[in-house]
Amino acid sequence: MARMIREKVEDGSFGSASEVIRGPCAPFSAKRKSMPNAWPRSGARVTASLEDKRPAVPLDEAIDKVKSRISQLARDNDDSASRRRS
């Protein structure tokens, strides 16, 4: 990485090593500034998830639950659509 940074400065793409490093961070920083309230909420959700003492759900079981929920939502949607046509 140091070589790549040095090359970018030497070929004139950037004025300094700091600019090379800050460049890719600019979009992230801009987005963060445009949504100041979203980041604390996300951080709070991550913290709550990490502190959750419930046992982890195995991946295959989680996938089965999601598939089941999607199927149920599709059935509910089909039922309400058929009632509207009646």
PDB file with SEQRES, HELIX, SHEET and CRYST1 records, atoms N, CA, C and O in Angstrom:
SEQRES   1 A   86  MET ALA ARG MET ILE ARG GLU LYS VAL GLU ASP GLY SER          
SEQRES   2 A   86  PHE GLY SER ALA SER GLU VAL ILE ARG GLY PRO CYS ALA          
SEQRES   3 A   86  PRO PHE SER ALA LYS ARG LYS SER MET PRO ASN ALA TRP          
SEQRES   4 A   86  PRO ARG SER GLY ALA ARG VAL THR ALA SER LEU GLU ASP          
SEQRES   5 A   86  LYS ARG PRO ALA VAL PRO LEU ASP GLU ALA ILE ASP LYS          
SEQRES   6 A   86  VAL LYS SER ARG ILE SER GLN LEU ALA ARG ASP ASN ASP          
SEQRES   7 A   86  ASP SER ALA SER ARG ARG ARG SER                              
HELIX    1 AA1 ALA A    2  GLU A   10  1                                   9    
HELIX    2 AA2 ALA A   17  SER A   34  1                                  18    
HELIX    3 AA3 ALA A   38  GLU A   51  1                                  14    
HELIX    4 AA4 LEU A   59  ARG A   85  1                                  27    
CRYST1    1.000    1.000    1.000  90.00  90.00  90.00 P 1           1          
ATOM      1  N   MET A   1       0.829  -1.189   0.000  1.00  0.00           N  
ATOM      2  CA  MET A   1       0.000   0.000   0.000  1.00  0.00           C  
ATOM      3  C   MET A   1       0.871   1.249   0.000  1.00  0.00           C  
ATOM      4  O   MET A   1       0.566   2.232  -0.675  1.00  0.00           O  
ATOM      5  N   ALA A   2       1.965   1.197   0.770  1.00  0.00           N  
ATOM      6  CA  ALA A   2       2.853   2.359   0.821  1.00  0.00           C  
ATOM      7  C   ALA A   2       3.425   2.645  -0.564  1.00  0.00           C  
ATOM      8  O   ALA A   2       3.543   3.805  -0.959  1.00  0.00           O  
ATOM      9  N   ARG A   3       3.783   1.590  -1.305  1.00  0.00           N  
ATOM     10  CA  ARG A   3       4.338   1.774  -2.650  1.00  0.00           C  
ATOM     11  C   ARG A   3       3.300   2.420  -3.558  1.00  0.00           C  
ATOM     12  O   ARG A   3       3.615   3.345  -4.306  1.00  0.00           O  
ATOM     13  N   MET A   4       2.065   1.934  -3.494  1.00  0.00           N  
ATOM     14  CA  MET A   4       1.001   2.491  -4.326  1.00  0.00           C  
ATOM     15  C   MET A   4       0.773   3.963  -3.987  1.00  0.00           C  
ATOM     16  O   MET A   4       0.587   4.784  -4.885  1.00  0.00           O  
ATOM     17  N   ILE A   5       0.786   4.291  -2.722  1.00  0.00           N  
ATOM     18  CA  ILE A   5       0.591   5.687  -2.313  1.00  0.00           C  
ATOM     19  C   ILE A   5       1.741   6.544  -2.843  1.00  0.00           C  
ATOM     20  O   ILE A   5       1.518   7.628  -3.382  1.00  0.00           O  
ATOM     21  N   ARG A   6       2.962   6.056  -2.687  1.00  0.00           N  
ATOM     22  CA  ARG A   6       4.135   6.787  -3.167  1.00  0.00           C  
ATOM     23  C   ARG A   6       4.056   6.999  -4.680  1.00  0.00           C  
ATOM     24  O   ARG A   6       4.359   8.085  -5.173  1.00  0.00           O  
ATOM     25  N   GLU A   7       3.645   5.953  -5.418  1.00  0.00           N  
ATOM     26  CA  GLU A   7       3.536   6.057  -6.878  1.00  0.00           C  
ATOM     27  C   GLU A   7       2.500   7.097  -7.287  1.00  0.00           C  
ATOM     28  O   GLU A   7       2.721   7.850  -8.236  1.00  0.00           O  
ATOM     29  N   LYS A   8       1.366   7.145  -6.577  1.00  0.00           N  
ATOM     30  CA  LYS A   8       0.322   8.117  -6.912  1.00  0.00           C  
ATOM     31  C   LYS A   8       0.790   9.551  -6.676  1.00  0.00           C  
ATOM     32  O   LYS A   8       0.409  10.463  -7.410  1.00  0.00           O  
ATOM     33  N   VAL A   9       1.609   9.745  -5.658  1.00  0.00           N  
ATOM     34  CA  VAL A   9       2.157  11.080  -5.412  1.00  0.00           C  
ATOM     35  C   VAL A   9       3.201  11.408  -6.475  1.00  0.00           C  
ATOM     36  O   VAL A   9       3.221  12.515  -7.014  1.00  0.00           O  
ATOM     37  N   GLU A  10       4.073  10.434  -6.776  1.00  0.00           N  
ATOM     38  CA  GLU A  10       5.142  10.662  -7.758  1.00  0.00           C  
ATOM     39  C   GLU A  10       4.607  10.898  -9.164  1.00  0.00           C  
ATOM     40  O   GLU A  10       5.186  11.686  -9.912  1.00  0.00           O  
ATOM     41  N   ASP A  11       3.509  10.229  -9.546  1.00  0.00           N  
ATOM     42  CA  ASP A  11       2.989  10.433 -10.907  1.00  0.00           C  
ATOM     43  C   ASP A  11       2.091  11.670 -11.014  1.00  0.00           C  
ATOM     44  O   ASP A  11       1.570  11.974 -12.087  1.00  0.00           O  
ATOM     45  N   GLY A  12       1.917  12.373  -9.906  1.00  0.00           N  
ATOM     46  CA  GLY A  12       1.165  13.622  -9.927  1.00  0.00           C  
ATOM     47  C   GLY A  12      -0.331  13.474  -9.750  1.00  0.00           C  
ATOM     48  O   GLY A  12      -1.065  14.461  -9.805  1.00  0.00           O  
ATOM     49  N   SER A  13      -0.795  12.237  -9.535  1.00  0.00           N  
ATOM     50  CA  SER A  13      -2.235  12.038  -9.335  1.00  0.00           C  
ATOM     51  C   SER A  13      -2.725  12.726  -8.067  1.00  0.00           C  
ATOM     52  O   SER A  13      -3.865  13.185  -7.995  1.00  0.00           O  
ATOM     53  N   PHE A  14      -1.846  12.790  -7.068  1.00  0.00           N  
ATOM     54  CA  PHE A  14      -2.180  13.420  -5.789  1.00  0.00           C  
ATOM     55  C   PHE A  14      -0.998  14.262  -5.346  1.00  0.00           C  
ATOM     56  O   PHE A  14       0.140  13.991  -5.730  1.00  0.00           O  
ATOM     57  N   GLY A  15      -1.260  15.277  -4.544  1.00  0.00           N  
ATOM     58  CA  GLY A  15      -0.210  16.166  -4.078  1.00  0.00           C  
ATOM     59  C   GLY A  15       0.562  15.637  -2.892  1.00  0.00           C  
ATOM     60  O   GLY A  15       1.696  16.051  -2.647  1.00  0.00           O  
ATOM     61  N   SER A  16      -0.049  14.721  -2.151  1.00  0.00           N  
ATOM     62  CA  SER A  16       0.622  14.184  -0.962  1.00  0.00           C  
ATOM     63  C   SER A  16       0.036  12.820  -0.620  1.00  0.00           C  
ATOM     64  O   SER A  16      -1.025  12.438  -1.115  1.00  0.00           O  
ATOM     65  N   ALA A  17       0.748  12.099   0.233  1.00  0.00           N  
ATOM     66  CA  ALA A  17       0.250  10.799   0.693  1.00  0.00           C  
ATOM     67  C   ALA A  17      -1.081  10.970   1.422  1.00  0.00           C  
ATOM     68  O   ALA A  17      -1.974  10.131   1.306  1.00  0.00           O  
ATOM     69  N   SER A  18      -1.204  12.040   2.157  1.00  0.00           N  
ATOM     70  CA  SER A  18      -2.443  12.312   2.888  1.00  0.00           C  
ATOM     71  C   SER A  18      -3.631  12.447   1.940  1.00  0.00           C  
ATOM     72  O   SER A  18      -4.724  11.966   2.236  1.00  0.00           O  
ATOM     73  N   GLU A  19      -3.413  13.109   0.789  1.00  0.00           N  
ATOM     74  CA  GLU A  19      -4.492  13.254  -0.192  1.00  0.00           C  
ATOM     75  C   GLU A  19      -4.903  11.899  -0.769  1.00  0.00           C  
ATOM     76  O   GLU A  19      -6.085  11.661  -1.018  1.00  0.00           O  
ATOM     77  N   VAL A  20      -3.928  11.013  -0.981  1.00  0.00           N  
ATOM     78  CA  VAL A  20      -4.240   9.676  -1.506  1.00  0.00           C  
ATOM     79  C   VAL A  20      -5.163   8.952  -0.528  1.00  0.00           C  
ATOM     80  O   VAL A  20      -6.136   8.315  -0.931  1.00  0.00           O  
ATOM     81  N   ILE A  21      -4.848   9.057   0.736  1.00  0.00           N  
ATOM     82  CA  ILE A  21      -5.631   8.354   1.759  1.00  0.00           C  
ATOM     83  C   ILE A  21      -6.989   9.009   1.968  1.00  0.00           C  
ATOM     84  O   ILE A  21      -7.991   8.313   2.129  1.00  0.00           O  
ATOM     85  N   ARG A  22      -7.035  10.343   1.966  1.00  0.00           N  
ATOM     86  CA  ARG A  22      -8.304  11.051   2.192  1.00  0.00           C  
ATOM     87  C   ARG A  22      -9.267  10.921   1.013  1.00  0.00           C  
ATOM     88  O   ARG A  22     -10.483  10.963   1.199  1.00  0.00           O  
ATOM     89  N   GLY A  23      -8.735  10.765  -0.192  1.00  0.00           N  
ATOM     90  CA  GLY A  23      -9.569  10.719  -1.394  1.00  0.00           C  
ATOM     91  C   GLY A  23     -10.718   9.725  -1.311  1.00  0.00           C  
ATOM     92  O   GLY A  23     -11.871  10.125  -1.471  1.00  0.00           O  
ATOM     93  N   PRO A  24     -10.450   8.450  -1.069  1.00  0.00           N  
ATOM     94  CA  PRO A  24     -11.538   7.481  -1.002  1.00  0.00           C  
ATOM     95  C   PRO A  24     -12.463   7.690   0.200  1.00  0.00           C  
ATOM     96  O   PRO A  24     -13.594   7.204   0.212  1.00  0.00           O  
ATOM     97  N   CYS A  25     -11.979   8.411   1.201  1.00  0.00           N  
ATOM     98  CA  CYS A  25     -12.806   8.647   2.392  1.00  0.00           C  
ATOM     99  C   CYS A  25     -13.808   9.782   2.201  1.00  0.00           C  
ATOM    100  O   CYS A  25     -14.771   9.891   2.959  1.00  0.00           O  
ATOM    101  N   ALA A  26     -13.589  10.624   1.195  1.00  0.00           N  
ATOM    102  CA  ALA A  26     -14.440  11.798   0.997  1.00  0.00           C  
ATOM    103  C   ALA A  26     -15.919  11.454   0.803  1.00  0.00           C  
ATOM    104  O   ALA A  26     -16.768  12.070   1.446  1.00  0.00           O  
ATOM    105  N   PRO A  27     -16.260  10.474  -0.074  1.00  0.00           N  
ATOM    106  CA  PRO A  27     -17.687  10.158  -0.222  1.00  0.00           C  
ATOM    107  C   PRO A  27     -18.323   9.669   1.085  1.00  0.00           C  
ATOM    108  O   PRO A  27     -19.457  10.028   1.404  1.00  0.00           O  
ATOM    109  N   PHE A  28     -17.590   8.856   1.828  1.00  0.00           N  
ATOM    110  CA  PHE A  28     -18.095   8.370   3.108  1.00  0.00           C  
ATOM    111  C   PHE A  28     -18.329   9.535   4.060  1.00  0.00           C  
ATOM    112  O   PHE A  28     -19.369   9.625   4.713  1.00  0.00           O  
ATOM    113  N   SER A  29     -17.346  10.420   4.126  1.00  0.00           N  
ATOM    114  CA  SER A  29     -17.450  11.567   5.013  1.00  0.00           C  
ATOM    115  C   SER A  29     -18.620  12.466   4.616  1.00  0.00           C  
ATOM    116  O   SER A  29     -19.364  12.937   5.476  1.00  0.00           O  
ATOM    117  N   ALA A  30     -18.779  12.701   3.325  1.00  0.00           N  
ATOM    118  CA  ALA A  30     -19.881  13.548   2.841  1.00  0.00           C  
ATOM    119  C   ALA A  30     -21.229  12.925   3.178  1.00  0.00           C  
ATOM    120  O   ALA A  30     -22.147  13.613   3.622  1.00  0.00           O  
ATOM    121  N   LYS A  31     -21.338  11.623   2.965  1.00  0.00           N  
ATOM    122  CA  LYS A  31     -22.607  10.956   3.272  1.00  0.00           C  
ATOM    123  C   LYS A  31     -22.894  11.032   4.761  1.00  0.00           C  
ATOM    124  O   LYS A  31     -24.030  11.272   5.171  1.00  0.00           O  
ATOM    125  N   ARG A  32     -21.870  10.829   5.562  1.00  0.00           N  
ATOM    126  CA  ARG A  32     -22.058  10.878   7.008  1.00  0.00           C  
ATOM    127  C   ARG A  32     -22.515  12.267   7.447  1.00  0.00           C  
ATOM    128  O   ARG A  32     -23.376  12.391   8.317  1.00  0.00           O  
ATOM    129  N   LYS A  33     -21.943  13.308   6.849  1.00  0.00           N  
ATOM    130  CA  LYS A  33     -22.339  14.673   7.199  1.00  0.00           C  
ATOM    131  C   LYS A  33     -23.760  14.976   6.746  1.00  0.00           C  
ATOM    132  O   LYS A  33     -24.463  15.747   7.399  1.00  0.00           O  
ATOM    133  N   SER A  34     -24.197  14.378   5.632  1.00  0.00           N  
ATOM    134  CA  SER A  34     -25.541  14.653   5.124  1.00  0.00           C  
ATOM    135  C   SER A  34     -26.615  13.913   5.909  1.00  0.00           C  
ATOM    136  O   SER A  34     -27.794  14.259   5.828  1.00  0.00           O  
ATOM    137  N   MET A  35     -26.219  12.907   6.659  1.00  0.00           N  
ATOM    138  CA  MET A  35     -27.176  12.113   7.444  1.00  0.00           C  
ATOM    139  C   MET A  35     -26.678  11.982   8.885  1.00  0.00           C  
ATOM    140  O   MET A  35     -26.444  10.864   9.345  1.00  0.00           O  
ATOM    141  N   PRO A  36     -26.509  13.084   9.603  1.00  0.00           N  
ATOM    142  CA  PRO A  36     -25.884  13.015  10.922  1.00  0.00           C  
ATOM    143  C   PRO A  36     -26.649  12.171  11.931  1.00  0.00           C  
ATOM    144  O   PRO A  36     -26.044  11.591  12.833  1.00  0.00           O  
ATOM    145  N   ASN A  37     -27.944  12.094  11.796  1.00  0.00           N  
ATOM    146  CA  ASN A  37     -28.723  11.346  12.786  1.00  0.00           C  
ATOM    147  C   ASN A  37     -28.790   9.854  12.497  1.00  0.00           C  
ATOM    148  O   ASN A  37     -29.121   9.070  13.387  1.00  0.00           O  
ATOM    149  N   ALA A  38     -28.483   9.446  11.267  1.00  0.00           N  
ATOM    150  CA  ALA A  38     -28.580   8.027  10.908  1.00  0.00           C  
ATOM    151  C   ALA A  38     -27.470   7.215  11.550  1.00  0.00           C  
ATOM    152  O   ALA A  38     -27.699   6.079  11.966  1.00  0.00           O  
ATOM    153  N   TRP A  39     -26.288   7.769  11.636  1.00  0.00           N  
ATOM    154  CA  TRP A  39     -25.149   6.996  12.148  1.00  0.00           C  
ATOM    155  C   TRP A  39     -25.308   6.632  13.621  1.00  0.00           C  
ATOM    156  O   TRP A  39     -25.056   5.479  13.970  1.00  0.00           O  
ATOM    157  N   PRO A  40     -25.707   7.540  14.500  1.00  0.00           N  
ATOM    158  CA  PRO A  40     -25.873   7.124  15.898  1.00  0.00           C  
ATOM    159  C   PRO A  40     -26.927   6.029  16.060  1.00  0.00           C  
ATOM    160  O   PRO A  40     -26.765   5.125  16.880  1.00  0.00           O  
ATOM    161  N   ARG A  41     -28.005   6.112  15.280  1.00  0.00           N  
ATOM    162  CA  ARG A  41     -29.038   5.072  15.377  1.00  0.00           C  
ATOM    163  C   ARG A  41     -28.467   3.734  14.940  1.00  0.00           C  
ATOM    164  O   ARG A  41     -28.712   2.713  15.584  1.00  0.00           O  
ATOM    165  N   SER A  42     -27.705   3.730  13.847  1.00  0.00           N  
ATOM    166  CA  SER A  42     -27.107   2.484  13.371  1.00  0.00           C  
ATOM    167  C   SER A  42     -26.156   1.939  14.410  1.00  0.00           C  
ATOM    168  O   SER A  42     -26.161   0.741  14.694  1.00  0.00           O  
ATOM    169  N   GLY A  43     -25.342   2.805  14.978  1.00  0.00           N  
ATOM    170  CA  GLY A  43     -24.399   2.372  16.009  1.00  0.00           C  
ATOM    171  C   GLY A  43     -25.110   1.786  17.203  1.00  0.00           C  
ATOM    172  O   GLY A  43     -24.657   0.797  17.778  1.00  0.00           O  
ATOM    173  N   ALA A  44     -26.231   2.393  17.585  1.00  0.00           N  
ATOM    174  CA  ALA A  44     -26.996   1.892  18.720  1.00  0.00           C  
ATOM    175  C   ALA A  44     -27.561   0.501  18.420  1.00  0.00           C  
ATOM    176  O   ALA A  44     -27.591  -0.367  19.292  1.00  0.00           O  
ATOM    177  N   ARG A  45     -28.011   0.299  17.170  1.00  0.00           N  
ATOM    178  CA  ARG A  45     -28.539  -1.013  16.794  1.00  0.00           C  
ATOM    179  C   ARG A  45     -27.439  -2.066  16.796  1.00  0.00           C  
ATOM    180  O   ARG A  45     -27.658  -3.195  17.235  1.00  0.00           O  
ATOM    181  N   VAL A  46     -26.270  -1.704  16.311  1.00  0.00           N  
ATOM    182  CA  VAL A  46     -25.154  -2.650  16.312  1.00  0.00           C  
ATOM    183  C   VAL A  46     -24.771  -2.994  17.747  1.00  0.00           C  
ATOM    184  O   VAL A  46     -24.568  -4.163  18.076  1.00  0.00           O  
ATOM    185  N   THR A  47     -24.674  -1.987  18.592  1.00  0.00           N  
ATOM    186  CA  THR A  47     -24.336  -2.223  19.992  1.00  0.00           C  
ATOM    187  C   THR A  47     -25.373  -3.115  20.657  1.00  0.00           C  
ATOM    188  O   THR A  47     -25.019  -4.050  21.376  1.00  0.00           O  
ATOM    189  N   ALA A  48     -26.643  -2.834  20.425  1.00  0.00           N  
ATOM    190  CA  ALA A  48     -27.704  -3.657  21.012  1.00  0.00           C  
ATOM    191  C   ALA A  48     -27.603  -5.097  20.528  1.00  0.00           C  
ATOM    192  O   ALA A  48     -27.808  -6.031  21.304  1.00  0.00           O  
ATOM    193  N   SER A  49     -27.291  -5.276  19.260  1.00  0.00           N  
ATOM    194  CA  SER A  49     -27.152  -6.622  18.708  1.00  0.00           C  
ATOM    195  C   SER A  49     -25.988  -7.357  19.355  1.00  0.00           C  
ATOM    196  O   SER A  49     -26.103  -8.535  19.696  1.00  0.00           O  
ATOM    197  N   LEU A  50     -24.874  -6.668  19.524  1.00  0.00           N  
ATOM    198  CA  LEU A  50     -23.704  -7.297  20.132  1.00  0.00           C  
ATOM    199  C   LEU A  50     -23.936  -7.647  21.600  1.00  0.00           C  
ATOM    200  O   LEU A  50     -23.381  -8.620  22.110  1.00  0.00           O  
ATOM    201  N   GLU A  51     -24.758  -6.847  22.270  1.00  0.00           N  
ATOM    202  CA  GLU A  51     -25.028  -7.085  23.690  1.00  0.00           C  
ATOM    203  C   GLU A  51     -26.176  -8.054  23.930  1.00  0.00           C  
ATOM    204  O   GLU A  51     -26.432  -8.430  25.074  1.00  0.00           O  
ATOM    205  N   ASP A  52     -26.870  -8.463  22.881  1.00  0.00           N  
ATOM    206  CA  ASP A  52     -28.002  -9.386  22.986  1.00  0.00           C  
ATOM    207  C   ASP A  52     -27.517 -10.724  23.538  1.00  0.00           C  
ATOM    208  O   ASP A  52     -26.627 -11.353  22.966  1.00  0.00           O  
ATOM    209  N   LYS A  53     -28.097 -11.148  24.631  1.00  0.00           N  
ATOM    210  CA  LYS A  53     -27.671 -12.381  25.302  1.00  0.00           C  
ATOM    211  C   LYS A  53     -28.395 -13.628  24.797  1.00  0.00           C  
ATOM    212  O   LYS A  53     -28.082 -14.742  25.217  1.00  0.00           O  
ATOM    213  N   ARG A  54     -29.361 -13.442  23.899  1.00  0.00           N  
ATOM    214  CA  ARG A  54     -30.071 -14.614  23.378  1.00  0.00           C  
ATOM    215  C   ARG A  54     -29.105 -15.472  22.566  1.00  0.00           C  
ATOM    216  O   ARG A  54     -28.164 -14.951  21.969  1.00  0.00           O  
ATOM    217  N   PRO A  55     -29.330 -16.776  22.542  1.00  0.00           N  
ATOM    218  CA  PRO A  55     -28.422 -17.639  21.763  1.00  0.00           C  
ATOM    219  C   PRO A  55     -28.542 -17.346  20.270  1.00  0.00           C  
ATOM    220  O   PRO A  55     -29.601 -16.954  19.778  1.00  0.00           O  
ATOM    221  N   ALA A  56     -27.436 -17.544  19.568  1.00  0.00           N  
ATOM    222  CA  ALA A  56     -27.429 -17.324  18.129  1.00  0.00           C  
ATOM    223  C   ALA A  56     -28.311 -18.351  17.440  1.00  0.00           C  
ATOM    224  O   ALA A  56     -28.448 -19.480  17.912  1.00  0.00           O  
ATOM    225  N   VAL A  57     -28.900 -17.963  16.337  1.00  0.00           N  
ATOM    226  CA  VAL A  57     -29.720 -18.873  15.544  1.00  0.00           C  
ATOM    227  C   VAL A  57     -28.843 -19.421  14.430  1.00  0.00           C  
ATOM    228  O   VAL A  57     -28.207 -18.647  13.714  1.00  0.00           O  
ATOM    229  N   PRO A  58     -28.792 -20.751  14.263  1.00  0.00           N  
ATOM    230  CA  PRO A  58     -27.995 -21.309  13.162  1.00  0.00           C  
ATOM    231  C   PRO A  58     -28.467 -20.749  11.822  1.00  0.00           C  
ATOM    232  O   PRO A  58     -29.655 -20.489  11.631  1.00  0.00           O  
ATOM    233  N   LEU A  59     -27.525 -20.566  10.897  1.00  0.00           N  
ATOM    234  CA  LEU A  59     -27.826 -19.939   9.615  1.00  0.00           C  
ATOM    235  C   LEU A  59     -28.942 -20.658   8.869  1.00  0.00           C  
ATOM    236  O   LEU A  59     -29.857 -20.011   8.360  1.00  0.00           O  
ATOM    237  N   ASP A  60     -28.883 -21.992   8.794  1.00  0.00           N  
ATOM    238  CA  ASP A  60     -29.915 -22.715   8.040  1.00  0.00           C  
ATOM    239  C   ASP A  60     -31.295 -22.514   8.664  1.00  0.00           C  
ATOM    240  O   ASP A  60     -32.297 -22.435   7.953  1.00  0.00           O  
ATOM    241  N   GLU A  61     -31.344 -22.433   9.990  1.00  0.00           N  
ATOM    242  CA  GLU A  61     -32.622 -22.187  10.661  1.00  0.00           C  
ATOM    243  C   GLU A  61     -33.120 -20.768  10.367  1.00  0.00           C  
ATOM    244  O   GLU A  61     -34.313 -20.565  10.142  1.00  0.00           O  
ATOM    245  N   ALA A  62     -32.216 -19.793  10.367  1.00  0.00           N  
ATOM    246  CA  ALA A  62     -32.595 -18.409  10.064  1.00  0.00           C  
ATOM    247  C   ALA A  62     -33.123 -18.302   8.635  1.00  0.00           C  
ATOM    248  O   ALA A  62     -34.122 -17.628   8.384  1.00  0.00           O  
ATOM    249  N   ILE A  63     -32.448 -18.966   7.707  1.00  0.00           N  
ATOM    250  CA  ILE A  63     -32.893 -18.940   6.302  1.00  0.00           C  
ATOM    251  C   ILE A  63     -34.274 -19.567   6.173  1.00  0.00           C  
ATOM    252  O   ILE A  63     -35.130 -19.037   5.464  1.00  0.00           O  
ATOM    253  N   ASP A  64     -34.500 -20.687   6.847  1.00  0.00           N  
ATOM    254  CA  ASP A  64     -35.818 -21.331   6.811  1.00  0.00           C  
ATOM    255  C   ASP A  64     -36.895 -20.402   7.351  1.00  0.00           C  
ATOM    256  O   ASP A  64     -37.990 -20.331   6.793  1.00  0.00           O  
ATOM    257  N   LYS A  65     -36.590 -19.682   8.442  1.00  0.00           N  
ATOM    258  CA  LYS A  65     -37.566 -18.751   9.018  1.00  0.00           C  
ATOM    259  C   LYS A  65     -37.892 -17.617   8.041  1.00  0.00           C  
ATOM    260  O   LYS A  65     -39.049 -17.221   7.900  1.00  0.00           O  
ATOM    261  N   VAL A  66     -36.870 -17.107   7.377  1.00  0.00           N  
ATOM    262  CA  VAL A  66     -37.087 -16.017   6.417  1.00  0.00           C  
ATOM    263  C   VAL A  66     -37.929 -16.516   5.248  1.00  0.00           C  
ATOM    264  O   VAL A  66     -38.873 -15.843   4.834  1.00  0.00           O  
ATOM    265  N   LYS A  67     -37.595 -17.691   4.713  1.00  0.00           N  
ATOM    266  CA  LYS A  67     -38.366 -18.248   3.600  1.00  0.00           C  
ATOM    267  C   LYS A  67     -39.822 -18.468   4.004  1.00  0.00           C  
ATOM    268  O   LYS A  67     -40.739 -18.185   3.233  1.00  0.00           O  
ATOM    269  N   SER A  68     -40.023 -18.972   5.208  1.00  0.00           N  
ATOM    270  CA  SER A  68     -41.378 -19.207   5.697  1.00  0.00           C  
ATOM    271  C   SER A  68     -42.154 -17.891   5.799  1.00  0.00           C  
ATOM    272  O   SER A  68     -43.322 -17.814   5.418  1.00  0.00           O  
ATOM    273  N   ARG A  69     -41.484 -16.858   6.320  1.00  0.00           N  
ATOM    274  CA  ARG A  69     -42.139 -15.550   6.464  1.00  0.00           C  
ATOM    275  C   ARG A  69     -42.494 -14.965   5.096  1.00  0.00           C  
ATOM    276  O   ARG A  69     -43.575 -14.405   4.916  1.00  0.00           O  
ATOM    277  N   ILE A  70     -41.578 -15.099   4.137  1.00  0.00           N  
ATOM    278  CA  ILE A  70     -41.841 -14.601   2.782  1.00  0.00           C  
ATOM    279  C   ILE A  70     -43.032 -15.333   2.170  1.00  0.00           C  
ATOM    280  O   ILE A  70     -43.884 -14.709   1.538  1.00  0.00           O  
ATOM    281  N   SER A  71     -43.096 -16.651   2.353  1.00  0.00           N  
ATOM    282  CA  SER A  71     -44.221 -17.429   1.831  1.00  0.00           C  
ATOM    283  C   SER A  71     -45.530 -16.986   2.467  1.00  0.00           C  
ATOM    284  O   SER A  71     -46.550 -16.861   1.789  1.00  0.00           O  
ATOM    285  N   GLN A  72     -45.494 -16.746   3.787  1.00  0.00           N  
ATOM    286  CA  GLN A  72     -46.703 -16.303   4.488  1.00  0.00           C  
ATOM    287  C   GLN A  72     -47.145 -14.938   3.970  1.00  0.00           C  
ATOM    288  O   GLN A  72     -48.335 -14.720   3.745  1.00  0.00           O  
ATOM    289  N   LEU A  73     -46.210 -14.029   3.782  1.00  0.00           N  
ATOM    290  CA  LEU A  73     -46.563 -12.704   3.260  1.00  0.00           C  
ATOM    291  C   LEU A  73     -47.151 -12.810   1.859  1.00  0.00           C  
ATOM    292  O   LEU A  73     -48.099 -12.096   1.532  1.00  0.00           O  
ATOM    293  N   ALA A  74     -46.604 -13.684   1.034  1.00  0.00           N  
ATOM    294  CA  ALA A  74     -47.132 -13.878  -0.327  1.00  0.00           C  
ATOM    295  C   ALA A  74     -48.548 -14.429  -0.266  1.00  0.00           C  
ATOM    296  O   ALA A  74     -49.419 -13.988  -1.017  1.00  0.00           O  
ATOM    297  N   ARG A  75     -48.788 -15.396   0.627  1.00  0.00           N  
ATOM    298  CA  ARG A  75     -50.152 -15.953   0.765  1.00  0.00           C  
ATOM    299  C   ARG A  75     -51.117 -14.879   1.247  1.00  0.00           C  
ATOM    300  O   ARG A  75     -52.230 -14.768   0.734  1.00  0.00           O  
ATOM    301  N   ASP A  76     -50.694 -14.085   2.234  1.00  0.00           N  
ATOM    302  CA  ASP A  76     -51.551 -13.014   2.742  1.00  0.00           C  
ATOM    303  C   ASP A  76     -51.870 -12.007   1.644  1.00  0.00           C  
ATOM    304  O   ASP A  76     -52.998 -11.521   1.548  1.00  0.00           O  
ATOM    305  N   ASN A  77     -50.890 -11.699   0.827  1.00  0.00           N  
ATOM    306  CA  ASN A  77     -51.086 -10.761  -0.267  1.00  0.00           C  
ATOM    307  C   ASN A  77     -52.060 -11.338  -1.299  1.00  0.00           C  
ATOM    308  O   ASN A  77     -52.939 -10.634  -1.797  1.00  0.00           O  
ATOM    309  N   ASP A  78     -51.894 -12.622  -1.614  1.00  0.00           N  
ATOM    310  CA  ASP A  78     -52.799 -13.271  -2.559  1.00  0.00           C  
ATOM    311  C   ASP A  78     -54.229 -13.287  -2.027  1.00  0.00           C  
ATOM    312  O   ASP A  78     -55.176 -13.058  -2.779  1.00  0.00           O  
ATOM    313  N   ASP A  79     -54.387 -13.561  -0.721  1.00  0.00           N  
ATOM    314  CA  ASP A  79     -55.716 -13.588  -0.109  1.00  0.00           C  
ATOM    315  C   ASP A  79     -56.380 -12.218  -0.177  1.00  0.00           C  
ATOM    316  O   ASP A  79     -57.559 -12.119  -0.514  1.00  0.00           O  
ATOM    317  N   SER A  80     -55.634 -11.161   0.139  1.00  0.00           N  
ATOM    318  CA  SER A  80     -56.243  -9.830   0.125  1.00  0.00           C  
ATOM    319  C   SER A  80     -56.545  -9.388  -1.297  1.00  0.00           C  
ATOM    320  O   SER A  80     -57.520  -8.672  -1.523  1.00  0.00           O  
ATOM    321  N   ALA A  81     -55.732  -9.797  -2.255  1.00  0.00           N  
ATOM    322  CA  ALA A  81     -55.977  -9.454  -3.665  1.00  0.00           C  
ATOM    323  C   ALA A  81     -57.244 -10.150  -4.155  1.00  0.00           C  
ATOM    324  O   ALA A  81     -58.035  -9.544  -4.877  1.00  0.00           O  
ATOM    325  N   SER A  82     -57.449 -11.405  -3.777  1.00  0.00           N  
ATOM    326  CA  SER A  82     -58.647 -12.121  -4.228  1.00  0.00           C  
ATOM    327  C   SER A  82     -59.891 -11.562  -3.567  1.00  0.00           C  
ATOM    328  O   SER A  82     -60.959 -11.571  -4.180  1.00  0.00           O  
ATOM    329  N   ARG A  83     -59.794 -11.075  -2.339  1.00  0.00           N  
ATOM    330  CA  ARG A  83     -60.945 -10.467  -1.669  1.00  0.00           C  
ATOM    331  C   ARG A  83     -61.328  -9.154  -2.343  1.00  0.00           C  
ATOM    332  O   ARG A  83     -62.510  -8.826  -2.437  1.00  0.00           O  
ATOM    333  N   ARG A  84     -60.326  -8.399  -2.814  1.00  0.00           N  
ATOM    334  CA  ARG A  84     -60.624  -7.124  -3.484  1.00  0.00           C  
ATOM    335  C   ARG A  84     -61.333  -7.358  -4.810  1.00  0.00           C  
ATOM    336  O   ARG A  84     -62.148  -6.539  -5.232  1.00  0.00           O  
ATOM    337  N   ARG A  85     -61.027  -8.473  -5.468  1.00  0.00           N  
ATOM    338  CA  ARG A  85     -61.670  -8.760  -6.752  1.00  0.00           C  
ATOM    339  C   ARG A  85     -63.095  -9.264  -6.572  1.00  0.00           C  
ATOM    340  O   ARG A  85     -63.900  -9.190  -7.500  1.00  0.00           O  
ATOM    341  N   SER A  86     -63.405  -9.764  -5.415  1.00  0.00           N  
ATOM    342  CA  SER A  86     -64.737 -10.339  -5.174  1.00  0.00           C  
ATOM    343  C   SER A  86     -65.799  -9.296  -5.039  1.00  0.00           C  
ATOM    344  O   SER A  86     -66.967  -9.627  -4.835  1.00  0.00           O  
TER     345      SER A  86                                                      
END                                                                             
